[in-house]
Amino acid sequence: MALMVLTSACRLKPLCRLQRIQAHLMSGYVEPEVLLEKVGRAAVITMNRPKVLNALNLSMIRRIHPQLQKWESDPETDMVIIKAAGGKAFCAGGDIRAVTEAGKVGDSLAQDFFREEYMLNNAIGSYRKPYVAIIDGITMGGGVGLSVHGRFRVATEKTLFAMPETAIGLFPDVGGGYFLPRLRGKLGLFLALTGFRLRGRDVQRAGVATHFVESEKIPELEQRLVGLKSPSDSDVSRLLDSFQAQSDLDSDQPFVLDKHTSDIDRMFGSSSVEGILQNLKADGSDFAKKQVQILSRMSPTSLKVTFRQLQAGAAMSLQDVLVMEYRLSQACMRGHDFYEGVRAVLIDKDQNPRWSPPSLDQVSDRLVDECFASLGEKDLRF
């Protein structure tokens, strides 16, 4: 009997070992951070880090960019759709914490992340096939870079758009210097300096999204998109137009900034950040007072850099803007305010950054000039 038990135990050992291996593999399984698949003749990118609001990291960039290039030259691929898992965020931005830690110790991630992210932004901006971004949720920073340069951007009532970088000592990058000054009037400059949040249909009304479709209609829209046969841009546009026409939610509500549009154009039409603040203080309205309070919390260096970035970017190509923004990103990596802003807003969360220089009048033209200076051999090149 003892022998039989021993023999049975020996026979079970391989099975037990297999079960242990399977359990180990299961416990170590990690969901891909980004899903890349073909559905018929459509390519579908799904941002897949919902627990961190689909924050964009370097490994995701390195998966998306080469695959986009392959699909662009693939005769079996007609269009690209980019969307996100989780239902809360499309992409809430870049993985700023990782970049901050790298910058502190001089790790190459502080260069590689921005360089490769901006190269991906440019690839999206020059893509030769229909590119549809379904920005159903929070869309900020890096998420804007994955969407706004594409031909089609579909917002829903769950969309929350912002470029809040001046609050963390950065600037509205990922081509913000290109698309923001091309919004109507001074709206783009207002969004860039204040980090004002646009929601739902207002994202389309502002010109950030091309279409607005109610979120409950998105699954059907995706099915119809992948069902299109060799679609042109106009084919995709007609389909999106038809879904927008069926989406009545908030259509009777005015644009959130409607009554402030002329004031924004007037007050943000100054030739300097100091001039904008003077205009706001002289205006004295509740709206103007609120903007003074908001701007007073932002990095003074970021405000001046952002102002010049949009001023210059208005007359530049997307590629030239991204070269400029790479220079600015590396200036931030060399400086103080980015690390302090991330500490105050994202790490310690005391919301009390100690900016250096602490005021606009101490941010010299020379300091700003240095941020825009060529990096020589280290400049971004396409």
Residue pairs with C-beta under 8 A, 6 or more apart in sequence:
31 48
32 48
33 48
33 49
33 57
33 59
33 60
33 63
34 45
34 46
34 47
34 48
34 60
34 63
34 64
35 44
35 45
35 46
35 48
35 85
36 43
36 44
36 45
36 63
36 64
36 67
37 43
37 44
37 46
38 44
38 76
38 77
39 226
40 226
40 227
41 76
41 77
41 78
41 79
41 226
41 229
41 230
42 77
42 78
42 79
42 80
42 81
42 225
42 226
42 228
43 67
43 71
43 77
43 79
43 80
43 81
44 80
44 81
44 82
44 83
44 226
45 64
45 67
45 80
45 81
45 82
45 83
46 82
46 83
46 84
46 85
47 54
47 56
47 60
47 82
47 83
47 84
47 85
47 90
47 91
47 146
48 54
48 84
48 85
49 55
49 57
49 60
50 84
50 85
50 86
50 87
50 88
50 89
51 86
52 92
52 95
53 86
53 88
53 89
53 91
53 92
53 93
53 138
54 84
54 85
54 86
54 89
54 90
54 91
54 92
54 143
55 91
55 92
55 93
55 94
55 95
55 96
55 142
56 91
56 93
56 94
56 95
56 117
56 142
56 143
56 146
57 94
57 95
57 98
57 113
58 95
58 98
58 109
58 112
58 113
58 116
61 113
61 116
61 117
61 120
62 116
64 120
64 146
65 116
65 119
65 120
65 123
68 80
68 120
68 123
68 124
68 127
69 123
71 77
71 80
71 129
72 127
72 128
72 129
77 129
78 129
78 130
78 228
78 229
78 230
78 231
79 129
79 130
79 131
79 132
79 225
79 228
79 231
79 236
80 127
80 129
80 130
80 131
80 132
81 132
81 133
81 134
81 222
81 225
81 226
82 131
82 132
82 133
82 134
82 146
82 147
82 150
83 90
83 133
83 134
83 136
83 222
84 90
84 91
84 134
84 136
84 137
86 137
87 136
87 137
87 158
88 137
88 138
88 158
89 137
89 138
89 139
89 143
90 133
90 134
90 135
90 136
90 137
90 138
90 139
90 143
90 146
90 147
90 159
91 138
91 139
91 140
91 142
91 143
91 146
92 138
92 139
92 140
92 141
92 143
93 140
93 141
93 142
93 143
94 113
94 117
94 141
94 142
95 113
96 141
96 168
96 342
96 346
97 342
97 346
97 347
98 109
98 113
99 109
99 110
99 113
99 114
100 338
100 339
100 342
101 107
102 108
102 109
102 110
102 113
103 110
103 333
103 338
103 339
104 339
110 330
110 333
111 330
111 333
111 378
114 173
114 325
114 326
114 329
114 330
115 326
115 380
117 142
117 145
117 174
118 145
118 173
118 174
118 175
118 322
118 325
118 326
118 380
119 322
119 380
119 382
120 145
120 146
121 145
121 146
121 149
121 174
121 175
121 318
121 322
122 149
122 175
122 318
122 319
122 322
122 382
124 131
124 145
124 146
124 149
124 150
125 149
125 150
125 175
125 178
125 318
126 318
127 150
127 151
130 151
130 152
130 231
130 232
130 233
130 236
131 150
131 151
131 152
132 150
132 151
132 152
132 154
132 225
132 236
132 240
133 146
133 147
133 148
133 150
133 152
133 153
133 154
134 154
134 156
134 218
134 221
134 222
135 143
135 147
135 153
135 154
135 155
135 156
135 159
135 161
135 203
135 209
136 154
136 155
136 156
136 158
136 159
136 215
136 218
137 156
137 158
137 159
137 160
138 159
138 160
139 147
139 159
139 160
139 161
139 203
140 160
140 161
140 162
140 163
140 164
141 163
141 164
141 165
141 173
141 174
142 174
144 161
144 163
144 174
144 176
144 208
145 173
145 174
145 175
147 153
148 174
148 175
148 179
148 208
149 175
149 178
149 179
149 318
151 210
151 233
151 236
152 210
152 211
152 236
152 237
152 240
153 208
153 209
153 210
153 211
154 209
154 210
154 211
154 212
154 213
154 218
154 221
154 240
155 161
155 200
155 201
155 203
155 204
155 208
155 209
155 211
155 212
155 213
156 200
156 212
156 213
156 214
156 215
156 218
157 199
157 200
157 201
157 214
157 215
157 249
157 250
158 200
158 215
159 199
159 200
159 203
159 209
160 197
160 198
160 199
161 197
161 198
161 199
161 203
161 206
161 208
161 209
162 191
162 195
162 196
162 197
162 198
163 172
163 176
163 180
163 191
163 192
163 195
164 195
165 171
165 172
165 173
165 176
165 195
165 302
165 306
166 172
166 192
166 193
166 194
166 195
166 298
166 299
166 302
166 303
166 306
167 195
167 297
167 298
167 299
167 341
167 345
168 299
168 338
168 341
168 342
168 344
168 345
168 346
169 299
169 301
169 302
169 332
169 335
169 336
169 337
169 338
169 339
169 340
169 341
169 342
169 353
169 355
170 302
170 332
170 338
170 341
171 192
171 302
171 305
171 306
171 309
171 325
171 328
171 332
172 180
172 191
172 192
172 306
172 309
173 325
173 328
173 329
174 325
175 318
175 321
175 322
175 325
176 192
176 309
176 310
176 313
176 325
177 309
177 310
177 312
177 313
177 316
177 321
177 324
177 325
178 313
178 316
178 317
178 318
178 321
178 322
179 188
179 208
180 188
180 189
180 191
180 192
180 310
180 313
181 188
181 189
181 310
181 311
181 313
181 314
182 188
182 207
182 314
183 191
183 206
183 207
183 208
184 207
185 261
185 264
185 265
186 264
186 265
186 268
186 269
187 206
187 207
187 257
187 261
187 264
188 310
189 268
189 307
189 310
190 196
190 257
190 264
190 268
191 198
191 206
192 306
192 309
192 310
193 268
193 273
193 276
193 295
193 298
193 303
193 306
193 307
194 291
194 294
194 295
194 298
195 294
195 298
196 257
198 206
198 208
198 256
199 256
200 212
200 249
200 250
201 212
201 249
201 250
201 251
201 253
202 255
202 256
202 257
203 209
203 212
204 210
204 211
204 212
205 255
206 255
206 257
210 240
211 240
211 241
211 243
211 244
212 244
212 247
213 221
213 240
213 243
213 244
213 247
214 246
214 247
214 249
217 243
217 246
217 247
220 243
221 239
221 240
221 243
224 239
224 243
225 236
225 239
228 235
228 236
228 239
231 239
255 261
257 264
260 287
263 283
263 285
263 287
263 288
266 279
267 276
267 279
267 280
267 283
267 288
267 291
268 276
268 279
269 279
270 276
270 278
270 279
272 307
273 295
273 303
273 304
273 307
273 360
274 360
274 361
276 295
277 292
277 295
277 360
279 288
280 288
280 289
280 291
280 292
280 295
281 288
281 292
295 303
299 337
299 341
299 353
299 355
300 355
300 357
300 358
300 359
300 360
300 362
300 363
301 335
301 337
301 355
301 357
301 363
301 367
301 368
301 371
302 337
302 341
303 360
304 360
304 363
304 368
305 328
305 331
305 368
305 371
308 368
308 372
309 324
309 325
309 328
312 324
312 372
313 321
313 324
316 324
319 382
322 380
323 379
323 380
323 381
324 372
326 375
326 379
326 380
327 371
327 372
327 373
327 374
327 375
327 379
327 380
328 371
328 372
330 375
330 378
331 370
331 371
331 372
332 338
332 371
336 355
336 356
337 353
337 355
337 356
340 353
340 354
340 355
340 356
341 353
343 353
344 350
344 351
344 352
344 353
344 354
345 351
345 353
357 363
357 367
